[in-house]
């Protein structure tokens, strides 16, 4: 891909160069340019949609994470659909397994995970060699 942005002037320059250089293949060039126009229209249509209609609704989950001192990292074994369920699980974990086998206390915390989904039209533009 080139570092030159695909401005309207640059696009016109490319179109003129293609038409003048490839006169024997004029039909093929016209078809390719029509396809570029169609794809540009489709990208514009996708970009014009409201964000909530582009993908899936945001998703929120809660988890009880456990600190693993051997690997110095937080581990998320299970996710829950509601914070109350995560709090109940944390209370049960602390009651049933308050210590590691070496006798040290298990550190736990409740975390919220929010996932959003968006349509990435930039990938389509990159695949077409167009700039955003």
C-alpha positions as CSV (number, residue, x, y, z in Angstrom):
1,X,0.0,0.0,0.0
2,X,1.2,3.5,-0.8
3,X,1.6,6.4,1.7
4,X,-0.1,8.7,-0.7
5,X,-3.6,9.4,0.5
6,X,-6.5,8.7,-1.8
7,X,-7.8,12.2,-2.2
8,X,-10.5,13.0,-4.9
9,X,-7.7,14.7,-7.0
10,X,-5.4,11.7,-6.6
11,X,-8.3,9.3,-7.6
12,X,-9.0,11.4,-10.7
13,X,-5.4,11.4,-11.6
14,X,-5.3,7.6,-11.4
15,X,-8.5,7.3,-13.4
16,X,-7.1,9.5,-16.2
17,X,-3.8,7.7,-16.3
18,X,-5.6,4.3,-16.5
19,X,-7.9,5.5,-19.3
20,X,-5.1,7.1,-21.3
21,X,-2.5,4.3,-20.8
22,X,-4.9,1.3,-21.3
23,X,-7.0,2.4,-24.3
24,X,-7.0,-1.1,-25.9
25,X,-8.5,-2.5,-22.7
26,X,-10.9,0.4,-22.2
27,X,-13.9,-1.9,-21.5
28,X,-12.0,-3.7,-18.7
29,X,-10.8,-0.4,-17.2
30,X,-14.3,1.0,-17.2
31,X,-15.5,-2.2,-15.4
32,X,-12.8,-1.9,-12.8
33,X,-13.5,1.7,-12.2
34,X,-17.2,1.0,-11.9
35,X,-16.4,-1.7,-9.3
36,X,-14.3,0.8,-7.4
37,X,-17.2,3.2,-7.4
38,X,-19.6,0.5,-6.2
39,X,-17.2,-0.5,-3.3
40,X,-16.7,3.2,-2.3
41,X,-20.5,3.6,-2.2
42,X,-20.8,0.5,0.0
43,X,-18.1,1.8,2.4
44,X,-19.9,5.1,2.7
45,X,-23.1,3.3,3.3
46,X,-21.6,1.2,6.1
47,X,-19.9,4.3,7.7
48,X,-23.2,6.2,7.7
49,X,-25.0,3.6,9.8
50,X,-25.5,4.4,13.5
51,X,-22.9,2.6,15.7
52,X,-25.5,0.5,17.5
53,X,-26.7,-0.9,14.2
54,X,-23.3,-1.8,13.0
55,X,-22.5,-4.8,15.2
56,X,-23.6,-6.4,18.4
57,X,-24.7,-4.7,21.5
58,X,-22.0,-4.1,24.2
59,X,-21.6,-7.0,26.6
60,X,-20.9,-6.7,30.3
61,X,-19.7,-9.6,32.5
62,X,-18.2,-9.8,36.0
63,X,-15.6,-12.2,37.2
64,X,-13.9,-13.2,40.5
65,X,-10.2,-13.0,39.7
66,X,-7.6,-14.8,41.8
67,X,-4.1,-13.6,42.2
68,X,-1.5,-16.3,41.3
69,X,1.6,-15.4,43.3
70,X,3.8,-18.0,41.5
71,X,3.2,-16.3,38.1
72,X,2.6,-12.8,39.4
73,X,-0.7,-12.4,37.5
74,X,-4.4,-12.2,38.0
75,X,-6.4,-15.2,36.7
76,X,-10.0,-15.2,35.6
77,X,-11.4,-18.7,35.9
78,X,-15.2,-17.9,35.5
79,X,-17.3,-15.0,34.3
80,X,-20.8,-14.2,35.6
81,X,-23.8,-12.4,34.0
82,X,-24.5,-10.2,37.1
83,X,-22.4,-8.5,39.8
84,X,-24.6,-10.1,42.6
85,X,-23.7,-13.6,41.2
86,X,-20.0,-12.7,41.2
87,X,-20.3,-11.4,44.8
88,X,-22.0,-14.6,45.9
89,X,-19.3,-16.7,44.2
90,X,-16.6,-14.7,45.8
91,X,-18.1,-15.2,49.3
92,X,-18.4,-18.9,48.6
93,X,-14.8,-19.1,47.4
94,X,-13.5,-17.2,50.4
95,X,-15.5,-19.5,52.7
96,X,-14.5,-22.8,51.1
97,X,-10.9,-22.0,50.0
98,X,-9.5,-19.1,51.9
99,X,-5.9,-20.3,51.7
100,X,-3.5,-21.7,49.2
101,X,-2.0,-25.2,50.0
102,X,1.1,-23.5,51.5
103,X,-1.1,-21.6,54.0
104,X,-0.9,-18.1,52.4
105,X,-4.2,-16.3,51.9
106,X,-5.8,-16.3,48.4
107,X,-6.3,-12.8,47.0
108,X,-9.5,-12.3,45.1
109,X,-11.2,-9.3,43.4
110,X,-14.4,-8.7,41.4
111,X,-13.8,-7.2,38.0
112,X,-16.2,-5.9,35.3
113,X,-15.4,-6.8,31.7
114,X,-17.1,-4.7,29.0
115,X,-16.8,-5.8,25.4
116,X,-17.9,-3.7,22.5
117,X,-18.2,-4.8,18.9
118,X,-17.7,-2.4,16.0
119,X,-17.5,-2.9,12.2
120,X,-14.1,-2.0,11.0
121,X,-14.5,-0.3,7.6
122,X,-10.8,0.6,7.6
123,X,-10.0,-3.1,6.9
124,X,-12.2,-2.9,3.8
125,X,-10.5,0.4,2.7
126,X,-7.0,-1.1,3.2
127,X,-8.0,-4.2,1.2
128,X,-9.1,-1.9,-1.6
129,X,-5.9,0.1,-1.4
130,X,-8.0,3.2,-0.5
131,X,-7.3,5.7,2.3
132,X,-9.8,6.7,4.8
